[in-house]
Amino acid sequence: MSSSKRHFTVVMNSNEHGLYVSSTPSSAARKAVSKLCADNKNKKVEFSIRETTQGSNKKVYGPYLGYMQKLDKPIELEGRVIKYKPIAKLLKKSRKMKGGVIEILGEGKEGIALRPNINNPRNRDTVSKLITSTPEQAAEFIAFEEELNRIDKDGSYHVKMLSSREISSENINTIQNINQSNKNRMKKYNFKITYQYGGISIQNFMGKLEENEKKYIDLINPHFIQALLKGILNCFQGIYVFYYEGIAHSDLHADNIVFLLENPEIMRMIDWGIFLPNIPKISTPGSANNSSHNSHLLSSSSSAPNSGNLIERMKNSLIEFSAGIRELFNQIKRFTSEDNKKILIDFFGSLNSKKTEILNQEGIDLLRHNMEKLIATIK
């Protein structure tokens, strides 16, 4: 899933107009309200939002009810006195169905993710990921996931795979609580993997804050921030832990870092940039010590620590991770005290300093025994 901004237009009275750049349909709808109400002499308006991002399926979101709500106290913003704020309310919400609604979390190049597990819609602590693969590709994909589970058996740094199996159109037809159009989308996939639920992505959380959703703003208190900082440190260490085992996340932007709202100390990496059928072979730097365990995964062309490809991908992971955290902190700082802002600024300065220290090391694998000491200096 891309972390870049998306493009939307307004659909109103069968006409399509405007261009709104935003991270979510709701945010685009909110941006559109002021102009729509002005064009309609500040009356309530009903409209939809169509995505026009290149490569998107031109999906229409809504309908939304838009209007300008008068503020109790006018505020000054960029030299202007603001008396009203734009409101965009989604008119149609998901219909609640017995046993839990199947929610499509996202669809990418290699598959589609759903919550909860489509075989157990009452268990919202798991997700299903559907992919298209040959039996050989699926076996290689599962071998890779099992290797991630072996390296991080407690799921401290990544969202663990729990099970896998082949599926068919007939299996899809039996799924409860999902509409037929979504079932038809799912029928092109033939393999299902069940994962632990990883929570909300940093990108989605920032979108909720951007949209000023009270539920998410209310979470931001000193306890939440301290737990979040611990989660960030843990994920930061995880980048290096996997690197030392010969694996580097290829696409660690803000949409591939997730945490639990109820406990942000639990922060993990998802979507390892593994797109079938081009699954990278795995090589572990310490493979001499556990070669029997890894022999089926090793390749003569695999990267080892300090070989160009792997080390560059690990460095890119650190850079992308740091950029995502910087964006997150910038959003959080809008809703917290000056004391907490200083904590975030100081923390990011230390994190960025350690990132730079690692990037500048020539013998990164020699830093393994110092990694916890490095991270401890941030704490």
C-alpha positions as CSV (number, residue, x, y, z in Angstrom):
1,M,0.0,0.0,0.0
2,S,1.3,3.4,-0.9
3,S,1.9,6.1,1.6
4,S,1.6,8.9,-1.0
5,K,-1.2,11.3,-1.2
6,R,-4.3,10.3,-3.3
7,H,-6.4,12.4,-5.8
8,F,-10.2,12.8,-5.5
9,T,-13.0,14.6,-7.3
10,V,-16.4,15.6,-6.1
11,V,-19.5,13.8,-7.6
12,M,-22.6,15.9,-7.2
13,N,-25.9,15.9,-9.2
14,S,-24.3,13.5,-11.7
15,N,-21.5,16.0,-12.4
16,E,-17.8,15.5,-11.5
17,H,-15.6,18.4,-10.7
18,G,-12.7,19.7,-8.5
19,L,-9.4,18.1,-7.5
20,Y,-8.6,17.4,-3.9
21,V,-5.3,15.9,-2.8
22,S,-5.5,14.0,0.5
23,S,-4.6,10.7,2.2
24,T,-8.2,9.5,2.7
25,P,-11.6,10.0,1.1
26,S,-13.0,11.5,4.3
27,S,-10.2,14.1,4.4
28,A,-10.8,15.0,0.8
29,A,-14.5,15.3,1.5
30,R,-13.8,17.7,4.4
31,K,-11.6,19.8,2.2
32,A,-14.4,20.0,-0.4
33,V,-17.1,21.2,1.9
34,S,-16.1,24.8,2.1
35,K,-16.3,25.3,-1.6
36,L,-19.4,23.3,-2.1
37,C,-21.3,25.2,0.6
38,A,-20.1,28.6,-0.8
39,D,-21.3,27.6,-4.3
40,N,-24.6,26.6,-2.7
41,K,-24.9,29.7,-0.5
42,N,-23.8,27.9,2.7
43,K,-26.6,25.4,2.6
44,K,-26.2,21.7,3.4
45,V,-25.0,19.7,0.4
46,E,-24.9,16.0,-0.4
47,F,-22.1,14.7,-2.5
48,S,-19.7,11.8,-3.1
49,I,-16.0,11.5,-3.6
50,R,-14.4,9.6,-6.5
51,E,-10.8,8.5,-6.4
52,T,-8.8,9.6,-9.5
53,T,-5.4,8.5,-8.3
54,Q,-3.4,7.0,-11.2
55,G,-3.8,3.2,-11.1
56,S,-6.8,3.3,-8.7
57,N,-10.1,1.6,-9.6
58,K,-11.9,5.0,-9.6
59,K,-14.0,3.9,-6.6
60,V,-16.7,6.3,-5.4
61,Y,-17.0,7.0,-1.6
62,G,-20.0,8.3,0.2
63,P,-22.5,9.8,0.0
64,Y,-21.4,12.6,2.4
65,L,-23.5,15.3,4.0
66,G,-21.6,18.6,4.1
67,Y,-22.2,21.8,6.0
68,M,-20.5,24.6,7.8
69,Q,-20.8,24.4,11.6
70,K,-20.5,27.7,13.5
71,L,-17.8,27.8,16.1
72,D,-18.6,28.7,19.7
73,K,-15.5,31.0,19.7
74,P,-14.1,32.4,16.4
75,I,-10.4,31.6,15.9
76,E,-7.6,33.4,14.0
77,L,-5.8,31.3,11.4
78,E,-3.2,32.7,9.0
79,G,-4.5,36.3,9.5
80,R,-8.1,35.3,9.0
81,V,-10.9,35.1,11.5
82,I,-12.6,31.7,11.2
83,K,-16.2,31.5,12.4
84,Y,-17.2,28.2,10.8
85,K,-15.6,24.8,10.4
86,P,-16.4,22.4,7.6
87,I,-18.2,19.1,8.5
88,A,-18.4,16.1,6.2
89,K,-20.5,13.2,7.6
90,L,-20.7,9.8,5.9
91,L,-24.4,9.1,5.4
92,K,-24.2,5.3,4.8
93,K,-22.4,3.1,7.3
94,S,-21.6,-0.6,7.3
95,R,-24.5,-2.8,8.0
96,K,-23.9,-4.8,11.2
97,M,-24.3,-8.5,10.6
98,K,-24.4,-11.4,13.1
99,G,-21.0,-13.0,13.8
100,G,-18.9,-10.0,12.8
101,V,-18.5,-8.0,9.5
102,I,-15.7,-9.0,7.2
103,E,-13.6,-5.8,6.6
104,I,-11.2,-5.4,3.6
105,L,-8.1,-3.8,5.1
106,G,-6.3,-3.3,1.8
107,E,-5.4,-4.7,-1.6
108,G,-1.9,-4.6,-3.1
109,K,0.2,-6.2,-5.8
110,E,0.4,-9.6,-4.2
111,G,-3.0,-10.0,-2.5
112,I,-5.9,-8.7,-0.4
113,A,-6.0,-8.5,3.4
114,L,-9.2,-9.0,5.4
115,R,-10.2,-8.8,9.0
116,P,-11.2,-11.0,10.8
117,N,-9.9,-14.4,9.6
118,I,-12.5,-15.4,7.0
119,N,-12.9,-18.8,8.6
120,N,-13.6,-17.4,12.0
121,P,-15.4,-14.1,11.8
122,R,-15.8,-13.9,15.5
123,N,-12.1,-13.7,16.2
124,R,-11.0,-10.2,15.4
125,D,-7.4,-10.9,16.6
126,T,-6.5,-12.4,13.3
127,V,-6.5,-11.4,9.6
128,S,-6.6,-13.3,6.4
129,K,-4.3,-12.5,3.5
130,L,-5.3,-13.9,0.1
131,I,-2.7,-14.3,-2.6
132,T,-2.5,-15.8,-6.2
133,S,0.2,-18.4,-6.5
134,T,1.3,-21.7,-8.0
135,P,1.9,-24.5,-5.5
136,E,5.6,-24.0,-5.9
137,Q,5.4,-20.2,-5.3
138,A,3.1,-20.8,-2.2
139,A,5.6,-23.3,-0.8
140,E,8.4,-20.7,-1.2
141,F,6.3,-18.0,0.3
142,I,5.4,-20.1,3.3
143,A,9.1,-21.1,3.8
144,F,9.9,-17.4,3.9
145,E,7.2,-16.7,6.5
146,E,8.3,-19.6,8.6
147,E,11.8,-18.2,8.5
148,L,10.5,-14.9,9.8
149,N,8.7,-16.8,12.6
150,R,11.8,-18.7,13.4
151,I,13.9,-15.5,13.8
152,D,11.2,-13.7,15.7
153,K,9.3,-16.6,17.3
154,D,7.5,-14.3,19.8
155,G,6.3,-11.9,17.1
156,S,8.1,-9.0,18.8
157,Y,9.1,-7.3,15.6
158,H,6.8,-8.7,12.9
159,V,3.2,-9.8,12.5
160,K,3.3,-13.6,12.7
161,M,1.9,-16.1,10.3
162,L,-0.4,-18.6,12.0
163,S,-1.5,-20.9,9.2
164,S,-2.0,-21.3,5.5
165,R,-4.1,-23.3,3.1
166,E,-5.4,-23.4,-0.5
167,I,-8.8,-21.9,-1.2
168,S,-11.3,-22.1,-4.1
169,S,-14.2,-20.1,-5.5
170,E,-16.5,-22.6,-3.7
171,N,-14.8,-21.8,-0.4
172,I,-15.2,-18.1,-1.0
173,N,-19.0,-18.5,-1.7
174,T,-19.5,-20.0,1.8
175,I,-18.0,-17.0,3.6
176,Q,-20.6,-15.3,5.8
177,N,-21.1,-11.6,6.3
178,I,-19.5,-10.2,3.1
179,N,-21.3,-8.9,0.1
180,Q,-21.2,-10.6,-3.3
181,S,-19.1,-7.9,-5.1
182,N,-16.4,-8.4,-2.5
183,K,-16.7,-12.2,-2.8
184,N,-16.2,-11.8,-6.6
185,R,-13.0,-9.7,-6.0
186,M,-11.7,-12.4,-3.7
187,K,-12.3,-15.2,-6.1
188,K,-9.1,-14.4,-8.1
189,Y,-7.0,-15.6,-5.2
190,N,-6.3,-19.2,-4.5
191,F,-4.2,-19.2,-1.3
192,K,-5.0,-18.0,2.2
193,I,-2.6,-17.1,5.0
194,T,-3.8,-16.3,8.5
195,Y,-1.8,-13.7,10.5
196,Q,-2.0,-12.2,14.0
197,Y,-3.8,-8.9,13.9
198,G,-1.2,-6.1,13.9
199,G,-3.4,-3.1,14.6
200,I,-3.6,0.2,12.8
201,S,-0.8,1.4,10.5
202,I,1.1,4.6,11.3
203,Q,-0.2,6.0,8.0
204,N,-3.8,5.3,8.8
205,F,-3.4,6.7,12.4
206,M,-2.0,9.9,10.9
207,G,-5.0,10.1,8.6
208,K,-7.4,9.8,11.6
209,L,-5.5,12.7,13.3
210,E,-5.6,14.7,10.1
211,E,-9.4,14.2,10.0
212,N,-9.6,15.4,13.7
213,E,-11.4,12.2,14.7
214,K,-12.0,12.6,18.4
215,K,-11.6,8.9,19.2
216,Y,-8.0,9.0,18.1
217,I,-7.1,12.5,19.4
218,D,-8.4,11.4,22.9
219,L,-5.8,8.6,22.9
220,I,-2.9,11.1,23.0
221,N,-1.9,11.4,26.6
222,P,1.5,11.0,28.4
223,H,0.9,7.2,29.0
224,F,0.1,6.6,25.3
225,I,3.1,8.6,24.2
226,Q,5.5,6.7,26.5
227,A,4.2,3.4,25.3
228,L,4.5,4.5,21.7
229,L,8.1,5.5,22.2
230,K,8.9,2.0,23.6
231,G,7.2,0.5,20.5
232,I,9.2,2.6,18.2
233,L,12.5,1.6,19.9
234,N,11.5,-2.0,19.7
235,C,10.7,-1.8,16.0
236,F,13.9,0.1,15.4
237,Q,15.8,-2.8,17.0
238,G,13.8,-5.3,14.9
239,I,15.2,-3.8,11.7
240,Y,18.7,-4.7,12.8
241,V,17.7,-8.1,14.3
242,F,16.3,-9.2,10.9
243,Y,19.2,-7.7,9.0
244,Y,21.7,-9.8,11.0
245,E,19.7,-12.9,10.0
246,G,20.0,-11.9,6.4
247,I,16.6,-10.3,5.8
248,A,15.9,-6.6,5.2
249,H,12.4,-5.1,4.8
250,S,12.3,-3.7,1.3
251,D,9.4,-1.3,1.7
252,L,9.2,0.1,5.3
253,H,7.1,3.1,4.8
254,A,4.5,4.4,7.3
255,D,1.8,2.0,5.9
256,N,3.9,-1.0,6.7
257,I,4.4,-0.2,10.4
258,V,1.5,-1.1,12.6
259,F,0.7,-0.9,16.4
260,L,-2.2,-1.7,18.7
261,L,-4.3,1.3,19.7
262,E,-4.9,-0.2,23.2
263,N,-1.1,-0.8,23.6
264,P,1.1,1.1,21.2
265,E,4.2,-0.5,22.8
266,I,3.3,-3.4,20.5
267,M,4.6,-2.1,17.2
268,R,5.5,-4.5,14.3
269,M,6.4,-4.6,10.7
270,I,4.2,-6.0,7.9
271,D,4.3,-6.5,4.2
272,W,8.0,-7.4,3.7
273,G,8.1,-6.3,0.1
274,I,7.9,-10.0,-1.0
275,F,5.9,-10.1,-4.2
276,L,5.3,-13.5,-5.8
277,P,6.8,-15.0,-7.7
278,N,10.0,-12.9,-7.1
279,I,10.7,-14.1,-3.5
280,P,14.3,-13.4,-2.4
281,K,16.3,-16.2,-1.1
282,I,17.3,-16.0,2.5
283,S,20.8,-16.1,3.8
284,T,21.7,-15.9,7.5
285,P,25.1,-14.5,8.5
286,G,25.4,-17.1,11.2
287,S,24.3,-19.9,8.9
288,A,27.4,-22.0,9.8
289,N,25.9,-22.4,13.2
290,N,22.4,-23.5,12.0
291,S,23.0,-24.6,8.5
292,S,20.8,-27.7,8.8
293,H,17.8,-25.5,9.8
294,N,18.3,-23.1,6.9
295,S,19.8,-25.2,4.2
296,H,16.6,-25.3,2.1
297,L,16.5,-21.5,2.0
298,L,20.1,-20.7,1.2
299,S,21.3,-19.5,-2.2
300,S,24.8,-18.9,-3.6
301,S,23.6,-15.5,-4.8
302,S,22.1,-14.5,-1.4
303,S,23.3,-11.4,0.3
304,A,25.2,-11.5,3.6
305,P,26.0,-8.6,6.0
306,N,28.1,-5.9,4.4
307,S,27.4,-7.2,0.9
308,G,26.0,-4.3,-1.1
309,N,22.3,-5.3,-1.7
310,L,21.3,-6.4,1.8
311,I,23.1,-3.6,3.6
312,E,21.7,-1.0,1.3
313,R,18.1,-2.3,1.8
314,M,18.7,-2.3,5.6
315,K,19.9,1.3,5.4
316,N,16.9,2.3,3.3
317,S,14.6,0.6,5.9
318,L,16.2,2.8,8.6
319,I,15.7,5.9,6.5
320,E,12.1,5.1,5.6
321,F,11.3,4.1,9.2
322,S,12.7,7.4,10.5
323,A,10.8,9.4,8.0
324,G,7.5,7.7,9.0
325,I,8.2,8.4,12.7
326,R,8.9,12.1,11.9
327,E,5.6,12.4,10.1
328,L,3.8,10.7,13.0
329,F,5.4,13.0,15.6
330,N,4.4,16.1,13.6
331,Q,0.8,15.0,13.7
332,I,0.8,14.1,17.4
333,K,2.4,17.4,18.4
334,R,-0.7,19.2,17.2
335,F,-2.7,17.6,20.1
336,T,-0.4,17.5,23.1
337,S,1.3,19.7,25.6
338,E,4.5,21.7,25.3
339,D,6.2,19.2,27.7
340,N,5.2,16.2,25.5
341,K,6.2,18.1,22.4
342,K,9.7,18.5,23.9
343,I,9.8,14.7,24.7
344,L,8.9,13.9,21.1
345,I,11.5,16.3,19.7
346,D,14.3,15.0,22.0
347,F,13.4,11.4,21.3
348,F,13.4,11.9,17.5
349,G,16.7,13.7,17.7
350,S,18.3,10.8,19.6
351,L,16.6,8.2,17.2
352,N,17.8,10.1,14.2
353,S,21.3,10.4,15.6
354,K,21.6,6.6,16.2
355,K,20.2,6.0,12.7
356,T,23.0,8.2,11.3
357,E,25.5,6.4,13.4
358,I,24.5,3.0,12.0
359,L,24.4,4.3,8.4
360,N,27.9,5.6,8.7
361,Q,29.3,2.3,10.0
362,E,31.4,0.3,7.5
363,G,31.2,-2.9,9.5
364,I,27.5,-2.9,10.5
365,D,27.5,-6.6,11.4
366,L,30.2,-5.9,14.1
367,L,27.6,-3.6,15.8
368,R,25.3,-6.4,16.8
369,H,26.7,-6.8,20.4
370,N,26.4,-3.0,20.7
371,M,22.9,-2.6,19.4
372,E,21.1,-2.8,22.7
373,K,23.5,-0.3,24.2
374,L,22.8,2.1,21.3
375,I,19.1,1.8,21.9
376,A,19.5,2.1,25.7
377,T,21.0,5.5,25.2
378,I,17.8,6.7,23.7
379,K,15.7,5.4,26.6
